[in-house]
Structure formats: C-alpha cells, structure tokens
Amino acid sequence: MKIVVLDGYTLNPGDLSWDALKELGEVVVYDRLENKTDAIVEVISEATIVFTNKTVLSKEVLEKATTIKYIGVLATGFNVVDIETATSKNIVVTNIPAYGTKAVAQFVMGLLLEMCHHIGDHNTSVQNKAWVKSADFCYWNTPLIELEGKTMGLIGFGKIGQATAQLAQAFGMKVLVYNRTIKKEFESDSLAFVSLEELVATSDVISLHCALTDSNQGLINKSLIEQMKREVMLINTSRGGLVNENDLAEALNNDRIYAAAVDVVSTEPMKANNPLLGAKNCIITPHIAWATKAARQRLMHTAVGNLKAYLSGEVINKVN
C-alpha cells in the first residue's frame, strides 16, 4: 500500500518522525508541491492513501486519481478537499480535530501581552544601548497596559475560544462571548453571553475564534470597527477572511483603534501589497499559533490513529 504525504514540511520540518506512518505502508513524503493539477496527479497516481495539509485535492485531481481510497487532512479544516467528489468516488476523508487548542489559546495571550508591553521592542531598544545611555533607572517607549479588570470579547466559542476564556479569566479579565449557541454551563460572574453589538461596544480586547463562512466573510469591517472603543485591541488567530484588511489598516493608521495582532491573513503566504504590512500598531505573525512541537506531535499521532482505524474498518474523524 502506497502512502503519499503531499506537503509534509509544515507538519514535520525535521523535528518529528514519520516512522509510525511507515509501519503502515510504503511512505513517500513531499515537503511541498505546487498547487497544480498535473503535478499533484503525477505524484498520487499510484497511491491508495494521501495526506494533505494545504495542497488542494480538487474535483479535477480526484477524477484523475483512480487509486485513492483514503484522504487524511493534516488539519482541522478540510476545505482543501472537494468533499462532494471524494464522496461520489467512495473516498474516505478524515481530519484532525482539537489538536492545537492549548497552543492557539496560549498564542492569543502571547499576542495580547506583546500589545500590552511591546517586550520585543523594548529588548531591541536595550540591545541598542538605550538603557546604557539612559539618565533614568528605567524607561518605556510605549504605554504599558494592565489586563486586570479589562474585558475580553470572544467571537466564537469552540474549544479554542473556551481555552482562551480560561486564560483571560486567570488574568483577572471579564469575558464576553458572542456565539450562535449560548452555553449556559460556562456562564459565571466573569463570563457572559451577549449580542455582537454589545460585545464590540464594551470590550477592551476582541479575539476571533469562529470558522470562516460565507455569512461572516469580512465580519470585522469599517461599520463594526466604528462601534468599537478607540482603545480596543483586536486579535485574529482564526481565519484571515474574517477581517476586511483595508478597513482594519485604515482604522489603525487613523488611530480609530489602538492595536491589532493577526496570525492569519486573507491570502497565505502573505502578498506584498497586503494593507496590514506597515500599518500602525499591527503585529503580524506567519500562521504559527498552532505550530508548537507538542501540538504537531498530537496532530501526527491522530493522523496515524485515523489511518489505523480506517484500515481496521472502524473509521474515526470522518468528515464525509
């Protein structure tokens, strides 16, 4: 049985092992592939099992790939696979749920703390001898913000949103949640479910934790930003398409909001003309919230477990 991994470098740049997968069949790993139909079809032409992270398995690819029986998506989102075509060809598709919950929640707080303290900038300042030359025993180049007593608004309340809420509460923050479903078991003196309008109007920090859908594309836009506090800090570790990047850049550059930190953008890798590049008080990281070694090891373990279950006739984490 031939197993092909289409874009293995992102999951495993060399610090993990493919050995557990190799126990299940002949494994061929491609670090990365062009998202071109002919190139993809060529490498999977004899494969029974295919794993992909971001390499697109389109209708055209799947119609030309006659040997595939199983597709393992090395992520939670599975929009890179044409599910309708896969189902019509009796190809099982699985994903990896909840592997990065703690890692992403931790990263959210890391971005928030960076916006509050600009630790990296202050370190650079010290390394450039500004403290050596200072007339005072200490200095700070930006406002230093304390989180105790402030309000964090969470848009979306799945596993990552819930983990983020716990961390925010540990910092002494009040949490407001806007979610399609009110989960009363989480309500407390420090956590309440509210309307979107109330959340954006009263939150000091807004963090996005919802899936991208047709209905929420560009959710964070000029109209919604106008309802926010001028001191608000916006965090997006979810999907870049949730934010109208032109509107956010304009708001940052005009001091309509205080700061933003994004780990995702509308097109990845980022384009040189993205309006957030160079925007005032905007931190951008390259989609790494999920990528701790521990989280990637969990992802690898689950991917192997999914395949083992399929081979034994007990499919788990199936999405079609």
Residue frames as qw, qx, qy, qz and C-alpha x, y, z in Angstrom:
[[0.000, 0.887, 0.461, 0.000, 0.00, 0.00, 0.00],
 [0.444, 0.274, 0.007, 0.853, 1.45, 3.33, -1.10],
 [0.241, -0.841, -0.392, 0.284, 1.01, 6.32, 1.22],
 [0.429, 0.429, 0.109, 0.788, 1.82, 9.79, -0.15],
 [0.254, -0.746, -0.330, 0.520, 2.20, 12.91, 2.01],
 [0.465, 0.735, 0.308, 0.385, 1.80, 15.93, -0.25],
 [0.124, 0.787, -0.168, 0.581, 3.14, 18.79, 1.86],
 [0.799, -0.377, -0.424, 0.201, 4.84, 17.28, 4.85],
 [0.454, 0.283, -0.301, 0.789, 7.27, 20.08, 5.69],
 [0.303, -0.578, 0.032, -0.757, 4.77, 22.26, 7.54],
 [0.855, -0.455, -0.103, -0.227, 3.85, 19.47, 9.94],
 [0.872, -0.364, 0.174, 0.278, 7.32, 17.99, 10.13],
 [0.337, 0.899, -0.279, 0.025, 10.25, 20.22, 9.15],
 [0.594, 0.432, -0.627, 0.258, 12.57, 17.60, 10.62],
 [0.150, -0.400, 0.650, -0.628, 11.88, 17.54, 14.35],
 [0.797, -0.042, 0.370, -0.476, 9.26, 14.77, 14.22],
 [0.202, -0.238, 0.917, 0.249, 9.33, 11.24, 12.83],
 [0.671, 0.186, -0.298, -0.653, 7.28, 9.59, 10.08],
 [0.082, 0.246, -0.965, 0.045, 8.18, 6.13, 11.43],
 [0.423, 0.205, 0.734, -0.490, 4.71, 5.36, 12.84],
 [0.641, 0.546, 0.001, -0.539, 3.21, 6.04, 9.41],
 [0.352, 0.532, -0.731, -0.244, 5.89, 3.96, 7.70],
 [0.278, -0.107, 0.925, -0.237, 4.78, 0.95, 9.74],
 [0.591, 0.420, 0.507, -0.467, 1.50, 1.01, 7.80],
 [0.753, 0.582, 0.298, 0.078, 2.83, 1.00, 4.25],
 [0.608, 0.156, 0.194, 0.753, 5.28, 2.42, 1.72],
 [0.084, -0.896, -0.275, 0.338, 5.51, 6.14, 2.53],
 [0.496, 0.332, 0.201, 0.776, 6.62, 8.88, 0.15],
 [0.194, -0.805, -0.332, 0.451, 6.84, 12.37, 1.67],
 [0.394, 0.569, 0.204, 0.693, 6.97, 15.54, -0.41],
 [0.282, -0.286, -0.360, 0.842, 8.00, 18.59, 1.58],
 [0.285, 0.592, 0.198, -0.727, 5.91, 20.84, -0.65],
 [0.421, 0.310, 0.731, 0.439, 4.18, 20.76, -4.03],
 [0.143, 0.047, -0.222, -0.963, 2.86, 23.33, -6.46],
 [0.467, 0.367, 0.635, -0.495, -0.92, 23.50, -6.35],
 [0.417, 0.412, -0.473, -0.658, -1.14, 22.45, -10.00],
 [0.899, 0.059, 0.157, -0.404, -3.37, 19.61, -11.09],
 [0.820, 0.429, -0.378, 0.013, -0.85, 17.77, -13.26],
 [0.191, 0.537, -0.693, 0.441, 1.89, 17.91, -10.62],
 [0.549, -0.261, 0.558, -0.566, -0.42, 16.57, -7.91],
 [0.925, 0.189, 0.017, -0.331, -1.92, 13.85, -10.09],
 [0.626, 0.529, -0.563, 0.106, 1.54, 12.66, -11.08],
 [0.060, 0.423, -0.773, 0.469, 2.71, 12.04, -7.50],
 [0.552, -0.062, 0.611, -0.564, -0.51, 10.39, -6.32],
 [0.625, 0.283, -0.481, -0.546, -1.14, 8.29, -9.44],
 [0.630, 0.046, -0.775, -0.006, -0.36, 5.01, -7.66],
 [0.043, -0.204, 0.657, -0.724, -1.28, 5.98, -4.11],
 [0.380, -0.469, -0.788, -0.121, -4.01, 4.36, -2.06],
 [0.405, -0.757, -0.385, 0.340, -3.62, 6.76, 0.87],
 [0.351, 0.545, 0.036, 0.761, -2.98, 10.51, 0.55],
 [0.377, -0.678, -0.390, 0.496, -2.28, 13.03, 3.30],
 [0.294, 0.569, 0.186, 0.745, -2.54, 16.75, 2.64],
 [0.230, -0.474, -0.416, 0.741, -2.37, 19.94, 4.66],
 [0.211, 0.673, 0.086, -0.703, -2.86, 22.80, 2.20],
 [0.019, -0.176, 0.762, 0.623, -2.31, 21.08, -1.15],
 [0.606, 0.229, 0.152, -0.746, -5.69, 21.22, -2.90],
 [0.219, 0.074, 0.954, 0.193, -7.35, 17.97, -3.95],
 [0.403, 0.282, -0.052, -0.869, -9.84, 19.44, -6.38],
 [0.818, 0.312, 0.331, -0.352, -12.57, 17.75, -8.36],
 [0.635, 0.671, -0.357, -0.135, -10.25, 17.62, -11.37],
 [0.022, 0.547, -0.817, 0.182, -7.47, 15.99, -9.33],
 [0.550, -0.088, 0.737, -0.382, -9.76, 13.44, -7.73],
 [0.819, 0.437, 0.125, -0.351, -11.37, 12.47, -11.03],
 [0.584, 0.636, -0.505, -0.010, -7.92, 11.68, -12.44],
 [0.085, -0.454, 0.824, -0.328, -6.71, 9.86, -9.32],
 [0.766, -0.048, -0.449, -0.458, -8.16, 6.39, -9.76],
 [0.645, 0.024, -0.725, 0.242, -6.40, 4.51, -6.94],
 [0.046, -0.298, 0.492, -0.817, -7.10, 6.71, -3.90],
 [0.490, -0.437, -0.747, -0.104, -9.26, 5.16, -1.18],
 [0.507, -0.711, -0.372, 0.313, -8.47, 7.45, 1.74],
 [0.284, 0.649, -0.082, 0.701, -7.53, 11.13, 2.23],
 [0.554, -0.576, -0.417, 0.434, -6.19, 12.30, 5.57],
 [0.129, 0.860, 0.025, 0.493, -6.28, 16.08, 6.02],
 [0.623, -0.105, -0.434, 0.642, -3.44, 17.14, 8.32],
 [0.057, -0.159, 0.155, -0.973, -5.51, 19.96, 9.80],
 [0.267, 0.361, 0.715, -0.536, -8.93, 20.62, 11.29],
 [0.489, 0.599, 0.026, -0.633, -10.32, 22.48, 8.29],
 [0.576, 0.029, 0.769, 0.274, -10.87, 20.27, 5.24],
 [0.470, 0.771, 0.169, -0.396, -11.89, 22.76, 2.56],
 [0.012, 0.609, -0.658, -0.443, -8.79, 21.80, 0.53],
 [0.199, 0.041, 0.961, 0.187, -10.60, 18.61, -0.49],
 [0.494, -0.024, -0.349, -0.796, -13.57, 18.52, -2.87],
 [0.383, -0.074, 0.806, -0.446, -15.74, 16.56, -0.47],
 [0.750, 0.355, 0.168, -0.532, -18.58, 16.00, -2.94],
 [0.649, 0.523, -0.520, -0.185, -16.30, 14.38, -5.48],
 [0.037, 0.378, -0.882, 0.280, -14.47, 12.36, -2.84],
 [0.559, 0.052, 0.632, -0.535, -17.78, 11.03, -1.52],
 [0.779, 0.440, -0.060, -0.444, -19.03, 10.17, -5.00],
 [0.593, 0.494, -0.636, 0.003, -15.85, 8.12, -5.53],
 [0.887, -0.403, -0.219, -0.046, -16.22, 6.40, -2.12],
 [0.518, 0.365, -0.432, 0.642, -13.04, 8.03, -0.85],
 [0.558, -0.697, -0.401, 0.207, -12.98, 8.38, 2.94],
 [0.255, 0.637, -0.175, 0.706, -11.83, 11.82, 4.15],
 [0.623, -0.606, -0.413, 0.273, -10.73, 12.43, 7.74],
 [0.130, 0.814, -0.166, 0.541, -9.42, 15.45, 9.63],
 [0.538, -0.041, -0.595, 0.596, -7.61, 16.24, 12.89],
 [0.310, -0.812, -0.269, -0.416, -9.86, 17.93, 15.46],
 [0.561, -0.814, -0.008, -0.149, -8.74, 19.85, 18.55],
 [0.859, 0.032, -0.185, 0.476, -5.01, 19.13, 18.34],
 [0.413, 0.314, -0.129, 0.845, -3.93, 22.77, 18.76],
 [0.340, -0.814, -0.416, -0.221, -6.42, 24.08, 21.32],
 [0.597, -0.701, -0.098, 0.378, -3.96, 24.89, 24.10],
 [0.564, -0.038, 0.248, 0.786, -1.27, 26.10, 21.71],
 [0.113, 0.584, 0.397, 0.699, -3.55, 28.61, 19.98],
 [0.419, -0.847, -0.311, -0.097, -5.07, 29.87, 23.23],
 [0.654, -0.496, 0.019, 0.570, -1.57, 30.39, 24.63],
 [0.437, 0.187, 0.331, 0.815, -0.57, 32.25, 21.46],
 [0.096, -0.802, -0.416, -0.417, -3.59, 34.55, 21.75],
 [0.514, -0.833, -0.121, 0.165, -2.42, 35.62, 25.18],
 [0.652, -0.206, 0.212, 0.698, 1.14, 35.98, 23.88],
 [0.253, 0.506, 0.385, 0.729, -0.07, 38.39, 21.20],
 [0.308, -0.865, -0.321, -0.230, -2.13, 40.27, 23.76],
 [0.642, -0.649, -0.015, 0.408, 0.81, 40.61, 26.16],
 [0.547, 0.071, 0.284, 0.784, 3.01, 41.85, 23.33],
 [0.038, 0.701, 0.366, 0.611, 0.48, 44.56, 22.52],
 [0.501, -0.835, -0.227, -0.030, 0.32, 45.48, 26.20],
 [0.614, -0.691, 0.182, 0.335, 4.08, 45.62, 26.84],
 [0.571, 0.788, -0.229, 0.033, 5.94, 45.63, 23.48],
 [0.772, -0.522, 0.317, 0.176, 8.53, 43.34, 25.05],
 [0.802, 0.257, 0.285, 0.457, 10.34, 42.69, 21.80],
 [0.282, 0.841, 0.058, 0.459, 10.68, 46.40, 21.00],
 [0.423, -0.869, 0.214, -0.141, 11.95, 47.20, 24.48],
 [0.862, -0.254, 0.319, 0.302, 14.51, 44.41, 24.26],
 [0.646, 0.527, 0.206, 0.513, 15.70, 45.79, 20.92],
 [0.040, -0.940, 0.039, -0.337, 15.96, 49.22, 22.49],
 [0.656, -0.691, 0.299, 0.049, 18.08, 47.89, 25.35],
 [0.857, 0.039, 0.329, 0.395, 20.28, 45.85, 23.00],
 [0.458, 0.691, 0.150, 0.540, 20.86, 49.08, 21.05],
 [0.486, -0.011, -0.365, 0.794, 22.26, 50.64, 24.28],
 [0.205, -0.673, -0.227, -0.674, 19.33, 52.96, 25.02],
 [0.710, -0.667, -0.226, -0.023, 19.29, 51.83, 28.68],
 [0.731, -0.105, -0.101, 0.667, 23.05, 52.20, 28.92],
 [0.242, 0.298, 0.097, 0.918, 22.63, 55.82, 27.85],
 [0.329, -0.726, -0.508, -0.328, 19.50, 56.50, 29.91],
 [0.016, 0.480, -0.370, 0.796, 19.52, 59.25, 32.51],
 [0.680, -0.336, 0.204, -0.620, 16.85, 57.34, 34.46],
 [0.367, -0.288, 0.874, -0.136, 16.86, 53.95, 36.13],
 [0.428, 0.319, 0.840, 0.097, 14.10, 52.78, 33.78],
 [0.275, 0.344, -0.204, -0.874, 12.12, 53.92, 30.74],
 [0.510, 0.349, 0.786, 0.013, 9.34, 52.76, 28.48],
 [0.078, -0.133, 0.480, 0.863, 8.72, 53.66, 24.87],
 [0.370, -0.317, -0.620, -0.615, 5.04, 52.73, 24.68],
 [0.595, -0.406, 0.214, -0.659, 2.12, 52.71, 27.12],
 [0.176, 0.112, -0.964, 0.166, 2.19, 49.65, 29.41],
 [0.618, -0.234, -0.221, -0.717, -1.27, 48.14, 29.79],
 [0.202, -0.138, 0.880, -0.408, -2.58, 46.08, 32.71],
 [0.368, -0.153, -0.776, -0.489, -5.20, 43.41, 31.94],
 [0.132, -0.315, -0.816, 0.466, -6.76, 43.04, 35.39],
 [0.190, 0.554, 0.457, -0.669, -10.34, 44.30, 35.24],
 [0.259, 0.369, -0.428, -0.784, -10.47, 44.70, 31.48],
 [0.769, 0.280, 0.417, -0.395, -12.98, 42.96, 29.23],
 [0.104, -0.266, 0.821, 0.494, -12.12, 40.40, 26.56],
 [0.724, 0.348, 0.150, -0.577, -14.73, 39.77, 23.88],
 [0.322, -0.172, 0.889, 0.277, -14.63, 36.38, 22.15],
 [0.656, 0.375, -0.139, -0.641, -16.37, 35.99, 18.81],
 [0.780, 0.187, -0.582, -0.132, -16.91, 32.23, 18.60],
 [0.488, -0.542, 0.540, -0.419, -16.74, 29.80, 21.49],
 [0.915, 0.131, -0.376, -0.061, -15.47, 26.42, 20.37],
 [0.874, -0.294, -0.200, 0.331, -12.65, 24.58, 22.12],
 [0.524, 0.219, -0.106, 0.816, -10.08, 27.31, 21.44],
 [0.200, -0.638, -0.091, -0.738, -12.43, 30.08, 22.49],
 [0.770, -0.586, -0.203, -0.149, -13.16, 28.22, 25.71],
 [0.807, -0.147, -0.168, 0.547, -9.46, 27.70, 26.45],
 [0.277, 0.427, -0.015, 0.861, -8.78, 31.38, 25.74],
 [0.454, -0.700, -0.175, -0.523, -11.57, 32.39, 28.11],
 [0.839, -0.456, -0.222, 0.195, -9.94, 30.39, 30.90],
 [0.631, 0.051, -0.090, 0.769, -6.63, 32.15, 30.38],
 [0.010, -0.576, -0.114, -0.810, -8.26, 35.57, 30.21],
 [0.642, -0.678, -0.214, -0.288, -10.10, 34.88, 33.48],
 [0.823, -0.270, -0.204, 0.457, -6.82, 33.82, 35.08],
 [0.384, 0.236, -0.024, 0.893, -5.52, 37.32, 34.23],
 [0.028, -0.454, -0.518, 0.724, -8.50, 38.81, 36.05],
 [0.165, 0.054, -0.400, -0.900, -10.38, 39.77, 32.91],
 [0.593, 0.339, 0.495, -0.537, -14.13, 39.73, 32.40],
 [0.163, -0.053, 0.829, 0.532, -15.12, 37.68, 29.33],
 [0.587, 0.434, 0.209, -0.651, -17.97, 38.43, 26.95],
 [0.334, -0.036, 0.876, 0.347, -18.91, 35.85, 24.32],
 [0.612, 0.414, -0.054, -0.672, -20.83, 36.14, 21.08],
 [0.123, -0.153, 0.962, 0.192, -21.70, 32.67, 19.77],
 [0.474, -0.126, -0.578, -0.652, -24.51, 31.06, 17.80],
 [0.704, -0.394, -0.585, -0.083, -25.24, 28.81, 20.78],
 [0.296, -0.700, 0.361, -0.540, -25.39, 30.04, 24.37],
 [0.696, 0.010, -0.692, 0.190, -23.60, 27.51, 26.56],
 [0.483, -0.761, -0.033, -0.431, -25.07, 28.17, 29.96],
 [0.898, -0.334, -0.158, 0.239, -22.64, 25.84, 31.73],
 [0.605, 0.198, -0.098, 0.765, -19.88, 28.40, 31.11],
 [0.126, -0.789, -0.133, -0.587, -21.77, 31.42, 32.45],
 [0.615, -0.373, -0.450, 0.528, -20.38, 32.90, 35.65],
 [0.192, -0.887, -0.168, 0.385, -19.68, 36.20, 37.35],
 [0.230, -0.625, 0.419, 0.617, -16.78, 36.66, 34.94],
 [0.101, -0.042, 0.796, 0.596, -18.26, 35.24, 31.71],
 [0.462, 0.500, 0.470, -0.562, -21.46, 36.22, 29.92],
 [0.375, 0.301, 0.710, 0.514, -23.00, 35.58, 26.51],
 [0.124, 0.653, 0.182, -0.725, -24.04, 38.80, 24.77],
 [0.635, 0.729, 0.253, -0.036, -25.02, 40.18, 21.38],
 [0.695, 0.257, 0.133, 0.659, -22.34, 41.08, 18.86],
 [0.059, 0.815, 0.103, 0.567, -23.27, 44.74, 19.22],
 [0.589, -0.797, 0.064, -0.114, -22.76, 44.70, 22.99],
 [0.880, -0.199, 0.129, 0.413, -19.50, 42.79, 22.69],
 [0.574, 0.408, 0.124, 0.699, -17.85, 45.17, 20.23],
 [0.102, -0.846, -0.089, -0.516, -19.07, 48.25, 22.09],
 [0.602, -0.758, 0.139, -0.211, -17.80, 47.23, 25.53],
 [0.947, -0.108, 0.019, 0.300, -14.74, 45.02, 25.00],
 [0.198, -0.869, 0.365, 0.269, -11.19, 46.24, 25.58],
 [0.133, -0.372, 0.852, 0.343, -9.86, 43.22, 23.66],
 [0.826, 0.307, 0.107, -0.460, -11.64, 41.36, 20.85],
 [0.206, -0.382, 0.872, 0.226, -10.40, 37.93, 19.78],
 [0.718, 0.269, -0.271, -0.582, -11.79, 35.96, 16.84],
 [0.284, -0.236, 0.924, -0.099, -12.48, 32.24, 17.29],
 [0.724, 0.380, 0.391, -0.422, -15.02, 31.34, 14.63],
 [0.595, 0.138, 0.664, 0.431, -14.86, 29.40, 11.38],
 [0.104, 0.345, -0.296, -0.885, -14.92, 31.37, 8.12],
 [0.398, 0.467, 0.790, 0.000, -18.26, 31.11, 6.32],
 [0.207, 0.493, 0.473, 0.700, -20.00, 32.98, 3.51],
 [0.272, -0.845, -0.416, -0.198, -22.05, 34.85, 6.11],
 [0.498, -0.818, -0.015, 0.288, -19.13, 36.16, 8.20],
 [0.668, 0.272, 0.174, 0.671, -16.64, 36.97, 5.43],
 [0.188, 0.447, -0.002, 0.875, -15.28, 40.43, 6.27],
 [0.461, -0.687, -0.559, 0.057, -17.07, 40.44, 9.63],
 [0.414, -0.636, -0.098, 0.644, -14.56, 42.92, 11.01],
 [0.389, 0.537, 0.390, 0.639, -15.19, 45.85, 8.71],
 [0.114, 0.297, -0.089, 0.944, -15.46, 49.62, 8.88],
 [0.523, -0.518, -0.281, -0.617, -19.04, 49.53, 10.14],
 [0.818, -0.435, -0.367, 0.086, -18.24, 47.18, 13.03],
 [0.583, 0.048, -0.269, 0.766, -14.97, 48.94, 13.85],
 [0.086, -0.495, -0.042, -0.863, -16.89, 52.22, 14.22],
 [0.696, -0.565, -0.245, -0.368, -18.79, 50.58, 17.09],
 [0.816, -0.147, -0.380, 0.410, -15.61, 49.61, 18.98],
 [0.426, -0.852, 0.000, 0.304, -13.75, 51.50, 21.66],
 [0.405, 0.857, -0.306, 0.089, -10.84, 53.55, 20.36],
 [0.268, -0.665, 0.679, -0.156, -8.61, 51.74, 22.89],
 [0.952, 0.017, 0.224, -0.210, -9.60, 48.27, 21.68],
 [0.097, -0.522, 0.807, 0.258, -7.02, 45.63, 20.77],
 [0.869, 0.272, -0.031, -0.413, -8.06, 43.16, 18.06],
 [0.309, -0.415, 0.847, 0.118, -6.64, 39.62, 17.77],
 [0.847, 0.322, -0.086, -0.414, -7.18, 37.18, 14.91],
 [0.218, -0.405, 0.883, 0.092, -5.79, 33.65, 15.11],
 [0.686, 0.288, 0.591, -0.313, -8.75, 32.15, 13.28],
 [0.605, 0.407, 0.544, 0.415, -9.07, 32.92, 9.55],
 [0.248, -0.186, 0.144, 0.940, -7.84, 35.95, 7.64],
 [0.065, -0.383, -0.627, -0.675, -11.05, 36.27, 5.66],
 [0.285, -0.689, -0.629, 0.220, -12.94, 37.28, 8.80],
 [0.243, -0.687, -0.073, 0.681, -11.28, 40.70, 8.55],
 [0.488, 0.831, 0.170, 0.204, -11.61, 43.36, 5.87],
 [0.720, -0.211, -0.032, 0.660, -7.90, 44.15, 5.83],
 [0.236, 0.485, 0.176, 0.824, -8.27, 47.51, 4.09],
 [0.415, -0.767, -0.226, -0.434, -10.75, 48.68, 6.72],
 [0.786, -0.538, -0.142, 0.269, -8.57, 47.43, 9.58],
 [0.618, 0.079, 0.038, 0.781, -5.44, 49.08, 8.18],
 [0.006, 0.638, 0.199, 0.743, -7.32, 52.36, 7.78],
 [0.602, -0.743, -0.217, -0.197, -8.59, 52.17, 11.36],
 [0.796, -0.343, -0.079, 0.493, -5.09, 51.50, 12.72],
 [0.488, 0.232, 0.117, 0.833, -3.44, 54.25, 10.71],
 [0.143, -0.618, -0.184, -0.751, -6.10, 56.77, 11.73],
 [0.037, 0.142, -0.706, 0.693, -5.98, 55.79, 15.44],
 [0.645, -0.253, -0.234, -0.682, -9.58, 54.58, 15.29],
 [0.920, -0.368, -0.126, -0.046, -8.47, 51.50, 17.24],
 [0.403, -0.819, 0.402, 0.073, -5.38, 51.09, 19.37],
 [0.086, -0.512, 0.831, 0.199, -3.74, 47.94, 18.02],
 [0.925, 0.166, -0.040, -0.339, -4.19, 44.64, 16.21],
 [0.246, -0.472, 0.841, 0.099, -2.34, 41.33, 16.20],
 [0.863, 0.302, -0.025, -0.405, -3.02, 38.80, 13.45],
 [0.481, -0.351, 0.784, 0.174, -1.59, 35.35, 12.87],
 [0.494, 0.372, 0.750, 0.233, -3.67, 34.86, 9.71],
 [0.144, 0.452, -0.167, -0.864, -4.32, 36.94, 6.60],
 [0.719, 0.431, 0.156, -0.522, -6.67, 36.72, 3.65],
 [0.840, 0.480, -0.251, -0.015, -4.10, 35.15, 1.30],
 [0.563, -0.651, 0.506, 0.053, -1.30, 32.95, 2.60],
 [0.534, -0.244, -0.181, 0.789, 1.62, 33.19, 2.08],
 [0.012, 0.814, 0.270, -0.514, 1.09, 36.92, 2.56],
 [0.550, 0.649, 0.288, 0.440, 1.13, 39.15, -0.52],
 [0.460, -0.015, -0.097, 0.883, 3.48, 42.14, -0.71],
 [0.113, -0.366, -0.207, -0.900, 0.53, 44.50, -1.21],
 [0.436, -0.561, -0.698, 0.082, -1.39, 43.41, 1.89],
 [0.066, -0.797, -0.045, -0.598, -2.54, 46.67, 3.54],
 [0.729, -0.681, -0.061, -0.011, -1.67, 45.42, 7.02],
 [0.782, 0.041, -0.051, 0.620, 2.04, 45.39, 6.17],
 [0.310, 0.214, -0.078, 0.923, 3.39, 48.54, 7.76],
 [0.357, -0.716, -0.374, -0.470, 0.08, 49.51, 9.34],
 [0.090, -0.578, 0.448, -0.676, 0.40, 51.35, 12.64],
 [0.456, -0.299, 0.653, -0.526, 0.45, 49.21, 15.81],
 [0.912, 0.166, -0.095, -0.362, -0.10, 45.99, 13.89],
 [0.363, -0.453, 0.814, 0.030, 1.66, 42.76, 14.85],
 [0.840, 0.333, -0.218, -0.369, 1.70, 40.06, 12.15],
 [0.423, -0.412, 0.806, 0.031, 2.93, 36.50, 12.64],
 [0.380, 0.325, -0.677, -0.540, 3.08, 33.82, 9.88],
 [0.845, -0.106, -0.250, -0.460, 0.21, 31.48, 10.90],
 [0.440, 0.310, -0.782, 0.313, 2.16, 29.78, 13.69],
 [0.523, -0.418, 0.339, -0.661, -0.29, 29.76, 16.62],
 [0.954, -0.052, -0.018, -0.294, -0.95, 26.06, 16.05],
 [0.764, 0.498, -0.396, 0.107, 2.65, 25.01, 15.44],
 [0.420, -0.662, 0.584, -0.211, 4.19, 24.13, 18.80],
 [0.266, 0.324, -0.902, -0.101, 6.08, 20.86, 18.65],
 [0.268, 0.086, 0.857, -0.431, 3.66, 19.34, 21.15],
 [0.599, 0.458, 0.239, -0.612, 0.66, 20.30, 19.00],
 [0.530, 0.524, -0.544, -0.386, 2.28, 18.98, 15.83],
 [0.050, 0.213, -0.969, 0.116, 3.13, 15.73, 17.61],
 [0.459, 0.266, 0.666, -0.525, -0.53, 15.39, 18.64],
 [0.604, 0.545, -0.134, -0.566, -1.53, 16.04, 15.03],
 [0.344, 0.432, -0.812, -0.187, 0.86, 13.36, 13.77],
 [0.163, -0.038, 0.932, -0.322, -0.37, 10.87, 16.39],
 [0.551, 0.395, 0.450, -0.581, -4.01, 11.50, 15.48],
 [0.540, 0.550, -0.398, -0.498, -3.32, 11.24, 11.74],
 [0.215, 0.280, -0.935, -0.035, -1.71, 7.84, 12.21],
 [0.283, 0.145, 0.818, -0.480, -4.55, 6.79, 14.51],
 [0.595, 0.458, 0.085, -0.655, -7.13, 7.84, 11.93],
 [0.518, 0.452, -0.638, -0.347, -5.44, 5.71, 9.28],
 [0.024, 0.148, -0.966, 0.210, -5.07, 2.72, 11.60],
 [0.461, 0.271, 0.599, -0.596, -8.79, 2.92, 12.41],
 [0.622, 0.498, -0.199, -0.571, -9.69, 3.08, 8.72],
 [0.379, 0.392, -0.823, -0.156, -7.52, 0.07, 7.92],
 [0.066, 0.006, 0.936, -0.346, -9.21, -1.87, 10.73],
 [0.163, -0.449, -0.774, -0.416, -12.68, -0.98, 9.45],
 [0.283, -0.751, -0.518, 0.295, -13.56, 1.48, 12.21],
 [0.341, 0.527, 0.133, 0.767, -13.38, 4.95, 10.67],
 [0.337, -0.716, -0.390, 0.471, -12.93, 7.88, 13.08],
 [0.116, -0.628, 0.064, 0.767, -12.86, 11.65, 12.49],
 [0.347, 0.327, 0.707, 0.523, -14.55, 11.15, 9.13],
 [0.097, 0.431, 0.122, -0.889, -15.87, 14.33, 7.51],
 [0.446, 0.216, -0.441, -0.748, -17.82, 12.89, 4.56]]
